[in-house]
Amino acid sequence: MSVHPTTAEIQTLTVGMGEICVARKPDLLSCVGLGSCIGLVLYDPIRGWAGMAHIMLPSSSSRGSQGKEKPGKFADTAVFGLIAELESRGALRSFLRAKMAGGARMFSFSPTSSGAIGEQNVAATREALRIAGIRLEGEETGGTKGRSIIFSPETFLMEIRCVGQESRLI
């Protein structure tokens, strides 16, 4: 089983660190190499739009203007940046759903709060979704291994790949 739709002409849009990208079927959205970062997808299953953010940090509050310049970089700005991008294309906020993956603890030797950036990213993303009123329908977060994800706006499935493991769908 795969997230890949059957359409022959498919583009895979890779979302870089701190970026936001929006697509519609048959195209795919992808984040590669998520360690402590979060790959967040918001999608409107009625209108068929989906957006992905590659979130690096939990909060823009101490980062000056970076949250405005690159809203995908921070959990607290990425959710609302995705909502704005999707709504500008005709998606309806009331239909939006979310899936996410990532937030691993990549460095076990660092017990300090900075070593727990993955956990902070997960918590901040969940909180931003709660504030926005968007239901989290699936997630695979935490652990100690990096992941890559692919999301299909056609099937609304997120494929999660992790080295040494079979890919999973949520």
C-alpha positions as CSV (number, residue, x, y, z in Angstrom):
1,M,0.0,0.0,0.0
2,S,1.3,3.5,-0.9
3,V,0.2,7.1,-0.7
4,H,0.9,7.5,-4.4
5,P,-2.1,8.1,-6.5
6,T,-2.6,6.4,-9.8
7,T,-2.3,9.6,-11.9
8,A,0.7,9.5,-14.4
9,E,1.6,13.2,-14.1
10,I,2.6,13.7,-10.5
11,Q,5.0,16.3,-9.0
12,T,6.5,15.8,-5.6
13,L,7.0,19.2,-3.9
14,T,9.7,19.0,-1.3
15,V,9.2,21.3,1.7
16,G,12.6,22.6,3.0
17,M,13.4,23.6,6.5
18,G,11.2,26.5,7.7
19,E,9.1,26.4,4.5
20,I,5.4,26.1,3.8
21,C,4.1,24.6,0.6
22,V,0.5,24.0,-0.7
23,A,-0.6,21.5,-3.3
24,R,-3.7,19.8,-4.7
25,K,-4.1,16.3,-6.2
26,P,-2.4,14.7,-8.0
27,D,0.8,16.4,-6.6
28,L,2.5,15.1,-3.4
29,L,4.1,17.0,-0.5
30,S,7.3,15.8,1.0
31,C,9.6,16.5,4.0
32,V,13.0,14.8,4.0
33,G,15.2,14.2,7.1
34,L,12.9,15.2,10.0
35,G,14.8,14.8,13.2
36,S,13.6,17.1,15.9
37,C,11.7,19.0,13.3
38,I,8.0,18.5,12.6
39,G,6.4,17.8,9.3
40,L,2.9,19.2,9.7
41,V,0.1,18.8,7.1
42,L,-3.2,20.6,7.1
43,Y,-5.7,19.4,4.5
44,D,-9.3,20.1,3.4
45,P,-10.7,16.7,2.4
46,I,-13.8,18.4,0.8
47,R,-11.9,20.9,-1.4
48,G,-8.8,18.7,-1.9
49,W,-6.2,21.2,-0.8
50,A,-3.3,20.4,1.4
51,G,-0.4,22.3,2.9
52,M,2.8,21.2,4.6
53,A,5.2,23.0,6.9
54,H,8.7,21.9,8.0
55,I,8.7,23.3,11.5
56,M,12.1,23.7,13.1
57,L,11.4,25.4,16.5
58,P,8.5,25.7,18.9
59,S,8.2,29.5,19.3
60,S,8.8,32.7,17.3
61,S,8.4,34.9,20.4
62,S,12.1,35.4,21.1
63,R,13.1,35.4,17.4
64,G,12.2,39.0,16.4
65,S,10.7,39.3,12.9
66,Q,11.7,35.8,11.7
67,G,8.2,34.5,12.5
68,K,6.7,37.0,10.0
69,E,9.4,36.4,7.4
70,K,9.4,32.6,7.5
71,P,6.3,31.5,9.4
72,G,6.9,27.8,8.6
73,K,10.0,27.8,10.8
74,F,8.0,28.0,14.1
75,A,5.2,25.9,15.4
76,D,3.2,28.9,16.7
77,T,3.3,30.7,13.3
78,A,3.3,27.6,10.9
79,V,-0.2,26.5,11.8
80,F,-1.7,30.0,11.1
81,G,0.6,30.4,8.0
82,L,-0.7,27.2,6.6
83,I,-4.3,28.1,7.3
84,A,-3.9,31.5,5.5
85,E,-2.3,29.8,2.5
86,L,-5.0,27.2,2.2
87,E,-7.8,29.7,2.7
88,S,-6.4,31.9,0.0
89,R,-6.8,29.0,-2.4
90,G,-10.4,28.2,-1.4
91,A,-10.0,25.7,1.4
92,L,-12.4,26.1,4.3
93,R,-11.0,26.3,7.8
94,S,-13.9,24.4,9.3
95,F,-13.0,21.4,7.1
96,L,-9.2,21.4,7.9
97,R,-7.7,18.4,9.5
98,A,-4.0,17.8,10.5
99,K,-1.4,15.1,10.5
100,M,2.2,15.3,11.7
101,A,5.4,13.4,12.1
102,G,8.8,14.1,13.6
103,G,9.8,15.5,16.9
104,A,12.5,12.9,17.7
105,R,15.1,13.3,20.4
106,M,18.2,13.0,18.2
107,F,20.8,13.5,20.9
108,S,20.4,11.3,23.9
109,F,23.5,12.8,25.6
110,S,21.7,16.1,26.2
111,P,19.1,15.9,29.0
112,T,18.6,19.7,29.1
113,S,15.6,21.4,27.7
114,S,17.5,22.3,24.6
115,G,18.1,18.6,24.1
116,A,14.3,18.1,24.2
117,I,13.6,20.4,21.2
118,G,11.7,17.6,19.5
119,E,9.3,17.2,22.4
120,Q,8.9,21.0,22.6
121,N,8.1,21.1,18.9
122,V,5.5,18.4,19.3
123,A,3.9,20.2,22.3
124,A,3.9,23.6,20.6
125,T,2.4,22.2,17.4
126,R,-0.4,20.5,19.3
127,E,-1.1,23.7,21.2
128,A,-1.2,25.8,18.0
129,L,-3.6,23.3,16.4
130,R,-5.8,23.4,19.6
131,I,-5.9,27.2,19.5
132,A,-6.8,27.1,15.8
133,G,-9.5,24.6,16.4
134,I,-8.0,22.0,14.0
135,R,-8.3,18.3,14.8
136,L,-5.2,16.2,14.8
137,E,-6.2,13.0,13.0
138,G,-2.9,11.2,13.0
139,E,0.7,11.5,14.2
140,E,3.9,9.7,14.6
141,T,6.2,11.7,16.9
142,G,9.0,11.2,19.4
143,G,11.4,8.4,19.5
144,T,15.1,8.7,18.6
145,K,15.1,8.2,14.8
146,G,14.7,10.7,12.0
147,R,11.8,10.3,9.5
148,S,10.9,11.4,6.0
149,I,7.2,11.9,5.0
150,I,5.1,12.1,1.8
151,F,1.5,13.3,1.9
152,S,-1.0,12.8,-0.9
153,P,-3.8,15.4,-1.2
154,E,-5.7,12.8,-3.2
155,T,-5.7,9.9,-0.7
156,F,-5.1,12.1,2.5
157,L,-2.6,9.5,3.6
158,M,0.8,10.4,5.1
159,E,3.6,7.8,4.4
160,I,6.3,7.8,7.0
161,R,9.7,6.4,6.2
162,C,12.4,5.6,8.8
163,V,15.7,4.0,8.1
164,G,15.7,0.3,8.9
165,Q,11.9,0.1,9.2
166,E,9.0,-0.5,6.9
167,S,7.1,2.6,5.8
168,R,3.8,3.2,7.6
169,L,0.7,5.1,6.7
170,I,-1.4,7.4,8.9
